[in-house]
């Protein structure tokens, strides 16, 4: 399967570098480039790429707000945020905006390519360090909502167990070992809970688990 990609960055040299890198990979195809957030939203809606590589700092409209607008309505497009700044606030804001991944621009090329393929495949780039930062952010920002939201009542006890472990950054294999289940069974549970909650991917599930109070920062 060929993955279509839109590159959104205000620097022409950066866009050219990413295009050259991605077009060297047979499974990837760059369908458009955007130089600011407004253009990124317009082109993404028109082209419907599988993945948008979205820079955070751009003129007219930053990448965070562009991501919120793009993902507000129904779309199959997923977003990987790119930045030169390794700051907690960007990680938190990017993930809560709906991004399926967060990478530094100086990440190794193979990591960028892998991230695009993972996100295009319907999963999320939620590495343990990113999960830890998200959890730490909720320590600083206690959730305002008291008790789990109504939509969690539709989950089975096993799906809630899976969601709690998923929210702590465990992989499907680690969840399977913890719950003494097959990895395929865990994958099914994850898919079911995402569908029931109307979520795009694991990133949104982690955010919801902490915002709802299902999982508390610092819990074992």
C-alpha positions as CSV (number, residue, x, y, z in Angstrom):
1,X,0.0,0.0,0.0
2,X,1.3,3.5,-0.9
3,X,0.9,6.1,1.8
4,X,0.1,9.6,0.6
5,X,1.7,12.4,2.6
6,X,1.3,16.2,2.8
7,X,4.2,18.2,4.1
8,X,3.3,21.4,6.0
9,X,6.3,23.6,6.9
10,X,7.0,27.3,6.4
11,X,10.6,26.7,5.3
12,X,11.0,25.7,1.7
13,X,14.3,24.0,2.4
14,X,12.8,21.9,5.1
15,X,9.9,20.9,2.8
16,X,12.4,20.0,0.0
17,X,14.5,17.9,2.4
18,X,11.5,16.0,3.7
19,X,10.2,15.4,0.1
20,X,13.5,14.1,-1.0
21,X,13.7,11.7,2.0
22,X,10.1,10.5,1.6
23,X,10.2,10.0,-2.1
24,X,13.2,7.7,-1.8
25,X,10.9,5.3,0.1
26,X,8.8,3.3,-2.5
27,X,5.8,3.0,-0.1
28,X,5.4,6.8,0.4
29,X,4.1,9.4,-2.0
30,X,4.2,13.2,-1.4
31,X,1.0,14.6,-2.8
32,X,1.3,18.3,-1.7
33,X,3.2,20.9,0.2
34,X,1.9,23.7,2.4
35,X,3.8,26.8,3.7
36,X,1.4,27.7,6.5
37,X,-1.4,26.3,8.6
38,X,-4.2,27.8,6.5
39,X,-2.8,26.3,3.3
40,X,-2.2,23.0,5.1
41,X,-5.9,22.7,6.1
42,X,-7.1,23.6,2.6
43,X,-4.8,21.2,0.8
44,X,-5.5,18.4,3.3
45,X,-9.2,18.7,2.8
46,X,-8.8,18.8,-1.0
47,X,-6.2,16.0,-1.3
48,X,-7.3,13.8,1.6
49,X,-3.7,12.5,2.3
50,X,-3.2,9.5,4.6
51,X,-0.8,11.5,6.7
52,X,0.1,15.2,7.2
53,X,3.6,16.1,8.5
54,X,2.6,19.2,10.4
55,X,5.1,21.8,11.7
56,X,4.0,23.4,14.9
57,X,5.3,27.0,14.3
58,X,3.9,28.4,11.1
59,X,2.6,31.8,10.0
60,X,-1.1,32.7,9.6
61,X,-2.2,29.6,11.5
62,X,0.1,27.4,13.7
63,X,0.2,23.7,13.3
64,X,-1.8,23.0,16.5
65,X,-4.8,25.0,15.4
66,X,-4.5,23.7,11.9
67,X,-4.6,20.2,13.3
68,X,-7.7,21.0,15.4
69,X,-9.5,22.4,12.4
70,X,-8.5,19.6,10.0
71,X,-9.5,16.8,12.5
72,X,-12.7,18.5,13.7
73,X,-14.8,16.9,11.0
74,X,-14.9,13.4,9.5
75,X,-11.6,12.6,7.8
76,X,-9.3,9.7,7.3
77,X,-6.2,11.9,7.4
78,X,-3.9,11.6,10.4
79,X,-1.4,14.1,11.6
80,X,2.2,13.7,12.8
81,X,3.5,16.9,14.5
82,X,7.0,18.0,13.8
83,X,9.0,20.5,15.8
84,X,12.5,21.6,16.6
85,X,11.5,22.2,20.2
86,X,11.4,19.3,22.6
87,X,9.0,21.0,25.0
88,X,6.3,19.4,27.2
89,X,3.7,22.0,26.3
90,X,3.9,21.1,22.7
91,X,3.6,17.4,23.3
92,X,0.5,17.8,25.4
93,X,-1.1,20.4,23.1
94,X,-0.3,18.4,19.9
95,X,-1.8,15.2,21.3
96,X,-4.9,16.8,22.7
97,X,-5.4,18.6,19.3
98,X,-5.8,15.2,17.8
99,X,-2.4,14.4,16.4
100,X,-1.5,10.7,16.2
101,X,2.2,11.3,16.7
102,X,4.9,13.8,17.7
103,X,8.5,13.9,16.4
104,X,11.4,16.2,16.5
105,X,12.7,17.4,13.2
106,X,16.1,16.0,13.9
107,X,14.8,12.5,14.4
108,X,16.6,9.8,12.3
109,X,15.1,9.4,8.8
110,X,14.2,5.8,9.5
111,X,12.2,6.9,12.6
112,X,10.3,9.4,10.5
113,X,9.4,6.9,7.8
114,X,8.4,4.3,10.4
115,X,6.2,6.9,12.2
116,X,4.3,7.7,8.9
117,X,3.7,4.1,8.2
118,X,2.6,3.3,11.8
119,X,0.1,6.3,11.8
120,X,-1.2,5.5,8.3
121,X,-1.8,2.0,9.5
122,X,-4.3,3.2,12.0
123,X,-2.1,3.1,15.1
124,X,-0.4,6.0,17.0
125,X,3.1,6.9,17.6
126,X,3.0,6.8,21.4
127,X,6.4,6.1,22.6
128,X,6.9,5.6,26.4
129,X,8.7,9.0,26.8
130,X,5.8,10.8,25.2
131,X,3.3,8.9,27.4
132,X,5.4,9.9,30.5
133,X,5.3,13.6,29.4
134,X,1.5,13.4,28.9
135,X,1.1,11.9,32.4
136,X,3.3,14.5,33.9
137,X,1.2,17.2,32.2
138,X,-1.9,15.8,33.9
139,X,-0.1,16.0,37.2
140,X,0.4,19.7,36.6
141,X,-3.1,20.1,35.2
142,X,-5.5,18.1,37.4
143,X,-8.5,17.1,35.4
144,X,-11.5,19.3,36.0
145,X,-14.0,16.5,35.2
146,X,-15.1,14.5,38.2
147,X,-15.7,10.8,37.5
148,X,-15.7,9.0,34.2
149,X,-17.7,10.3,31.3
150,X,-20.9,8.7,30.3
151,X,-19.4,7.0,27.2
152,X,-17.1,4.8,29.4
153,X,-20.2,3.0,30.8
154,X,-20.5,1.2,27.5
155,X,-17.2,-0.6,27.9
156,X,-16.9,-4.0,29.3
157,X,-14.8,-4.7,32.5
158,X,-12.1,-6.2,30.3
159,X,-12.1,-3.3,27.9
160,X,-11.7,-0.9,30.9
161,X,-8.8,-3.0,32.1
162,X,-7.2,-2.7,28.7
163,X,-7.8,1.0,28.6
164,X,-6.1,1.5,32.0
165,X,-3.0,-0.3,30.9
166,X,-3.0,1.3,27.5
167,X,-3.1,4.7,29.2
168,X,0.1,3.8,31.1
169,X,1.9,3.4,27.8
170,X,1.9,-0.4,27.6
171,X,2.1,-2.1,24.2
172,X,-0.4,-4.8,23.1
173,X,2.2,-7.4,24.0
174,X,2.7,-6.0,27.5
175,X,-1.0,-5.7,28.1
176,X,-1.5,-9.3,27.0
177,X,1.2,-10.5,29.4
178,X,-0.3,-8.4,32.3
179,X,-3.8,-9.7,31.7
180,X,-2.8,-13.2,30.6
181,X,-4.5,-12.8,27.2
182,X,-3.4,-13.4,23.7
183,X,-2.0,-10.4,21.8
184,X,-4.6,-10.8,19.1
185,X,-7.3,-10.7,21.8
186,X,-5.9,-7.5,23.2
187,X,-5.8,-5.9,19.7
188,X,-9.5,-6.8,19.4
189,X,-10.3,-5.2,22.7
190,X,-8.4,-2.0,21.8
191,X,-10.2,-1.8,18.4
192,X,-13.6,-2.3,20.2
193,X,-13.0,0.3,22.8
194,X,-11.8,2.8,20.3
195,X,-14.9,2.2,18.2
196,X,-17.3,2.4,21.2
197,X,-15.7,5.7,22.4
198,X,-15.5,7.2,18.9
199,X,-11.8,7.7,19.1
200,X,-9.2,7.7,16.3
201,X,-6.4,5.9,18.0
202,X,-4.5,5.1,21.2
203,X,-3.4,8.7,21.7
204,X,-7.0,9.9,22.1
205,X,-7.7,6.9,24.4
206,X,-4.8,7.9,26.7
207,X,-6.0,11.5,26.8
208,X,-9.5,10.4,27.6
209,X,-8.4,7.9,30.3
210,X,-6.7,10.7,32.2
211,X,-9.2,13.4,31.6
212,X,-12.0,11.2,32.7
213,X,-10.4,10.2,35.9
214,X,-10.3,6.5,34.9
215,X,-6.6,6.6,35.5
216,X,-4.8,8.9,37.9
217,X,-1.3,10.3,37.4
218,X,1.2,8.5,39.7
219,X,-1.0,5.4,40.1
220,X,0.8,2.1,40.0
